[in-house]
Amino acid sequence: MATTADFKNGLCLEMNNDIYSIVEFQHVKPGKGAAFVRTKLKSLTSGKVLDKTFSAGEKVTTARVEKRPHQFLYADDMGYHFMDTESFEQIPIQEKLIERSNLMKEGQMVDILVHAETETPLSVELPPFVKLMITYTEPGIKGDTATNALKPATVETGATVMVPLFVDQDTMIKVDTRDGSYSERVK
């Protein structure tokens, strides 16, 4: 059990026969009335985000979850297959549990969030940034850099990322996995 004072981003709660992760929260103390906490909760089973307001000091049930490192092996019609790097056990995970699955390449390390009591995988977290090679992009036109113009580029995983005009084909770039945007070129 925890109270609203223990809230932090990423904390997992058990409510309504589901497990939710706190995406963001805000303590509010109005001039009149009791304090409360506004939260955005994301369901780890369905991916839906809901707004919920808790009274200040309200007790909530926390869920025991563990982050376990796994290596992405391959994807097929059964789902995405990952290997535990300690026990070498392989587990398939459905695509709906993976955010930005199009940015994963074979051999990449990820963290899988596992419910500790039932041993069921809840979600897959990619590292904040991944390095990917651009396989195709239109060439930039010389002198067309007066504005922060972007062009589409296809990376080695098949995903399309918007990149600046100066980035060429066969360039290694760093991509932010939180929103799928271009971060920088890799030297």
N, C-alpha and C positions, 0 to 999 in steps of 0.2 A: 504494500500500500504506500501511496505517496500523496502529498498535498499539492495544491496549485503553486506553492512556493518552490517546489522541486522541478517545475516545468523547465525544459530546455529543448532546443531544436533536436529532433532525432529520437526523443524519448518515446517508447512504445507503450501504448495503453490498451487494455482489454475493455471493450464496451460493446454492447449489443451483439454478443457472440461473434465478434470480429476483432482484429488487431489493427490499431491505428497508430501512425507515426505523426508526431507533431512537426508540421512544416514551419509554422510561425505562431508566435503568441505575443500578447500584449496585456500588461497589467493596467487596469483602468480604475482610477479613483475619482468618481464624479464629485462635484461640490455637494450634492445632496444624495443620500442613500449609501448603500454598502458598496465596497470595492468588488470588482469582478475581473475575470481573465477571459479575453477574447482569443480563440485559437482557430487555426486552420489545421484540420486533421486529414491525413491521407490514408485510405484503407490499403493495407499491404496485400490483401487478397484480391480486391477488385480494381484498385487504382483510383477510385473515386475520391474527390476532395470535398469535405464538408466543413462548414463553419459551426462551431459550438462555443457556447459561453458557459463558463463555470463560475460559481460564487467563490470569492476569495476564501482560501482555507478548506475548500471542499476536498474530500478524500477520493482518490481514483485508484483503480487497480492497474499496476504496471505489469507488462508482459516481459518475461525473460527471453531475450533474443541474443544471439551470438553472431559475430561476424567471423566467417571462416574463409581463409584464402583458398581460391580454386583457380585452375588454369582452364581457359576456354580451348576445347579441342576442335569441335566441328558442329555444323548445323545440318539437320536433315528433316524429313517429314515427321519424325518423332519429337522434335524440339531441338534445343541447344544443349550440347553435351559438355559437361565440365568434369574435371578430375581434381580430387582432393590431393594436394601436394604432399601430404604426410602419409595417408593410407593408400593412395593410388586408386581409391574407389571412384567410379564414374557415376554421375547422376544426370539424367535429362531434366531440363527445365523448359516450361512453355514460354513462348515469346512474350505473352502478356505480362509476365513477371519481370521483364528486362526493359528498362528504359534506354532508348537509343541503341538498340541491338545492332543497328546498321553501322556502328562505329567500332565493333569488336572485330579483331583479327585473330586468326588461329595462333595459339601459344600465349595470348595475353592473360595477365593475372587480373582477377576480379575478386571482390568480396561478396560472398553470398550470406544474406541475413537469414538465419535459421531459428525457428521457434524452439527453444531449448527443451520444453516439456514433450512436445509431439514430434520433434525432429523433422518438421516439414519446412522446406525452403519457402521463404516469404518474398524475397526480392533479390535482384542482382545489382550491385553497385559497381560501376566502372570507376577507374581512377579519374581524378578531376580533368586531366589532360591526356590525350593519346597522340602518338606520332604516326602519321599516315603519309604514304606516297601518293602524289597526284598522278593518276593514270591518263586523264584526258582533260584538257581545257583549251578554249580558244586562245590564240596568241593575243597579247595586249598590243594596242596601237601606240606607236611612239608619239609622245606629246599629249596623250589623252589622260593626263593625271592631274588636271586642275581641281577636280573634286574627288571626294572619297568614293569613287565609283567601284562597284563590285561586279564580278562575273561568276557564273557557276563553274565548279570544278568537280570532276568525279574522282574519288579517292579509291585506293586499292580494295576497300571493302564493298564498294558499289554505292556508297552514300554520296549525295551531292552536297557540297559545302560552298558557300559564297566566299570568294577570296578577292583581294585587291587585284587591280589590273596588272601589276608588275610580277605577279607570281606565275611561273611557267609550268609546263608539263614536266614530269620527272623531278619535281621539287618535293622535298620532305617538309611537311607542315605540322604544326601543333594545333589540335582541335580541342576546344572546350566541350567536354561531354555533358555538361549541365544543360546547355542550350544548342549544341551542335554548331557553334560558330568558330570561325577562323581566329586563332590567337596570334601566331607568329610563324615565321620560317625557321626551320631547324638547320643550324650550320653543320 
